[in-house]
């Protein structure tokens, strides 16, 4: 366990002296803390031992970044860990994602425990994956669990690599790994309060109340470094707005208004609702993305020709995915296929479809496998 900058420097020397790719993992406290930063970082390289880094006490990870520069990093579900690693200055030049590779190989279960058991014959106990890793001190069983998550990655990487070669999917996997590594973070949502789970509120006045209550909860969550849902669940925020309480006492009596801070911060929530009740800044309809297309579930009634194109195109992509033993969403991103079916290029030649897919962000291997089989579909439905 490495808890300070001096320890990072010593650990970097140990990793630099090791051999082969480096297993990397990170543990967060999602659902417990406000952000998604790493509360433990694990690293293992053959020739050494599992190293556990505590970011809470470490201010400078640059020695570790220097030691890992140019090396291949092995991660399982890299898209989950790369953002929090990037926040502390750890950015890979090359990655090998065992979870993504397992999807491309057609494994039905792609969790780390399932893949390790299938390919290495070792059963991992996954009891602490949803634990609050921000607590200190971390229990010894948790640390053992965290160490095992990286100690097996080099062997797992070799087994997965061999399977990729056997199925002639190594080049495909390498393109996917690069896409995950280079993926830009999503831009912040303009009005995040509209994304509350289960939100069906539509009236401008109630939307104003929802916005103010969400904002008050978010501010307190940020201040306390607590996940907002642990203060008041999303369902309780929506229930409070739907009930339209006339006083703080009426809000307190709502059985649907729950959460650890629902009563201790009652005055805060009532003031937020009151602001929503009285503000002149009423939200309008949700702004549409200018590049958005109508939701595909309504195409059959409103856009039958597009629905027919999508059904036919989806059928050939699904058949190809089954033939290649991989999930259809990995063969071609569903949004790319829907956009293509909504407005195919004219004429729908293989080259024109390939260009459209490339502009949408499809990888070259996806284009090579799907453009030739999609062109005849759109010719028949043009």
N, C-alpha and C positions, 0 to 999 in steps of 0.2 A: 504494500500500500504506500503510495507516494503522495505526500501531502504538502510539499513546499517546492520552491524553485530549485534549491540545491538537489533535491531528489530527482527532479526532472532532468537535470544535467547528467547525473549518474545513470539514470535509466536510458537516456538517449545514447550514451556510450555502449550500454549493454545491447540495445537494439541494433546499433550500427555494426556490432561485432557478430550478429546473428546471420543466418543464411535464409535466402529465399524470400517469398512474399510475406507480408505482415498481416496477421489477423487483427482487425480493429472492430471495436464495438463501443456503444455508448448507452448509458441508462439515463432516462429522463424522469421527470415527476409529473407527467401528463395526468390531468385530473386532480392534482393536488396543489400545484403551483400555478401562478398566473402565466408565466412564459413556458417555453419549451426548451430551455437550455439544458446542457448536459450536467448531471450531478455525479457521474462516474464515467471515466473513459478507460477502456481496457485495450491492451496491446500484447501480442505474442508473436514471436518469431522463432523458428527452429534454431536450436543451439542456446536458447535462453530459457527464461521462465515467464509465466504470465505476470504482467505488470498492470497494476490498478492505480489510476491517477484520480485524485480528488480535486476537481476544478475549484471547489470552494476556497481552498487555501493556496492555490497556484495562480500567480499573476503573469507568468511568462512561459508559454508553450513553444517558443521559437526553437530551443534546442531539440525538442522532439520533432518539430516540423523539418528541421535541417537533417536530422538522422533518417527521416522517412522520405526525403526528397528523391524522386526518381524511382522509388520502389513501388511495386504493385501492392495495393491494399485489398485485402479480402474482407468483404462485409456481407452480412445477410440482410437483405432489404435495405440497400444503401440509401434509397431516397428518404428513409426515415431518419437516418443518422447524419447524413452529410450536412444538413443545415446547422445542427447544433455543434458539429465539429468545426464548421467554417467560422462560427461565432468566436471560437477560441484560437483561430489562426491555423487550423489543421485542414489543409486542402490537398487532396491526392492528385497526382498526375495520371495515374492509371488505377483502375479498380477492377475487381472480379466479384460480381454479386452472385452469391450462391443461391439466393432465393429467386432472383430473376432467371438465372440459368435453369433452375429446377422447373420453372413455369414453361420455359422454352422446350424443355425435355419431355413435357407432358405429365409430370408428376401430379397426382390429384391433391396431395397434401404437401405444402411447400414450407411449412414452419420449420424452424431450425431443428427442433426435436425430431420431427417426422423424417427429414432428409438425413440427419445423422444416423438415425436408426436404420433407414432403408439402405444407405450406402456404406456405412461403417459398422453397422451391427451393434451400436452403442445406444442405450436408452438414457436420455437426459431427463431429469426432473425439472419441469418448467413451472415451479411453484411461485416464483417471485417476479415474473415478468411485469405484473401490474402493480408492483409495490411502490411505496413512496420513497424514492431514492434520495430525496432531499434531506431525510432525517439523519441525524448524527448522534452517536456513532452508528455505523452500519453494522447490522448483526453478522456474525461470522458465517452463517449459512448463506446469506445473501452474497457475500464476497466469494465464497466457493462457487456459487452458481454463476456469478459474473466472470470468474476466471475460466470456468469450463466453456463459456460461450465463445471465447477466443482461442483457447488451447487446442480445440479440435478443428478450427477453421483451415489451417494449412492442409491437413489430411483430407478434409471435406472438399477443399478446392481441387486437389489432385483427382479425387474420385469423380467430381462433377466434370472436370476438364476432360477426363477420359470418355465420359458419356457423351459430351458434346462432340468430341472427335468421332465417336462411333456412329452418331446420328448425323454427322456432317453439318453440324450447327455451330461450330466454333466461330466462324466469321460473323454469323448472325448475332451471336452473343456478344462479340466484341463491339459491334455497332451499337447494340443496346446498352452496354456498359458505358460507352462514351457518351451516349445521349443522356443517361442518368447523371453522369458526372458533370456535364455541361449545362444541364437544365437550369434556366433562370428561375428565381423565386417568383411566385405569382404576385402581381401587384395587389396592394391592399384593397379590400372591398370598400366601395364608396359609402355605403350605408349598411354596416354590418348588423345593425339591430334588426334589419328585415330578415336576416337569416336564422332567427330563432327557430329551433326545432318545433314543428307542429303549429307554426304561426298561420292562422287563417283570418286574422283581423284585417279588415279592409277600410273601415271608415276613417277619414282623415283625423278626426278628433281622437279616436282610440289609437291610431298609429302614432300620434303625438305623445300620448301617454306611454305607449310602448317604448318609443325612442327615449323619453326622459328616464323611465325606470331602468331600461337597459344601460343607459349612460351612467346613472348613479351607481348601479351594480358594478360596472366595469371600472369606474374610478376607485371604488372601495377595494375591489379585487386587486387592482394594480398597487394601491397603497399598502395593502397587507401581504402582497405576493401570495395570493390564494386563487385557485381556479374559480372563476365566477360562479359556476354551477354549484360549488360547495357553499356559497353564501345563500343563493336562492336558485333552485333549478329553473331551467327554461320554462318548464310547464307551469311553474308557479307565477312567473312573470306574466305569462299569457293569461292565466286564470285571473290574476288580479285586475288586469286591464279589462277583460271580458266582464267581470263582475261590476265594474264601474262603482267602486265604493264611494260613499258620500262623506266619510270621515275616517280619521286614523283608527278609531275604535272599530268601525265596520270592517276596515282592512284587517285588523288584528283578529277578528272573529271568523274570517274566511278559513275554513278548514283546508282549502286547496292552496293556500298561501303558506308554503313550507320552506324549510331550510334553516341552517344553523344561525343565520343572522336575520331571519324573517321578523322576529320580535325584538331582539336586542337593538336593531337599527330601524325600528318601525318608523320613527320620525323622519329619517332620511328617505325611506320609501314613500311615505305619504307626501312629503314635500315634492318629490319627483312626479308623483301622480298629479298633484295640484298644479305643477308647472305645465304638465301636459293638458290639463283641463282648461287652462286659462291662456295659453300662448296663442299668439296670432300667426306664428310660424308653423302652419299646418303642412304636413308632408303631402306631396302630390302622388300620382301613380308612380310605380317603380320605373325608373329610367330603363329603356330597352337598349341593349347593346346593338349599335348600328350594324354590326357584322352577324348578329344572331339570326337564326332561321326559325321558323315555327316549330314547336315541339312535335316530334315525330308521331306521338301517340294520337294527335288529331289529324294526321294526314289522310287517313282512310275516308273521313267524312268531308274534309275541306279541300284536300289536294290528292284525289285518288290516283292520278297519274304518277305523282311522286311516290306515293305509297307502293304502287306496283313496282316501280323501279327499285325502291329500297328493298322490298321483299325478294325480288329476283337477285339483286346484287348480294344481299346478305346470304342467300342460299348457296351461291357459288363460293363465297368466302368461307362460310362454315364448312363446306365440303372439303375445301383445300386445307383448312386448319385441322380437320379431323385426319386427313391423309398425312399431314406432316406432324401429327401428334403434338399439337400445341393449342393453347386457348385461342379462340377466335379474336379476342381483344388484343392479343399480342401480335397476331398476324397483321391486323390492321385496326387502328384505333377507331372505335365506333363513330366518333364525331366526324372523322375524316370521311368515312363511308356515307354517313348521312348527308354531309355537305355535297358530296359528289352526286348522290342520288337526287338531291333537291334541285341542283342545276348542273347537269352534266355539260362538259365542253361540246361544242359543235364544230365539226363532226367529232363523234366520240372515238377517236382513234386511240391506239395504245399509247402513242407518244403524247397526245393531248391529255389523256388521263394521268399519265406519269407526271407530266408537268404540274397538273392540278394537285396531285398528291404531294409532290415535292414542295409546292408553295404552302400547303397545309401543315408541313412539318413531318411528313412520313419519312422513315429511314429508307436508304437505297435498297436494302434487301426486301423491305415490305413492298416497295414499288415494283421491284423486279418480279416478285411472286404474284402480285395482285393485279397490276395494270393489264397484263395480257388476258387474264380470265374475266376481267370486268368489261373490257371493250366490247365483246360480242353482246353482253347483257344490255348495254346502253344503246347499241345499234338496233337490237330487237325492240326496245322500248322507247325509241326516239320519235 
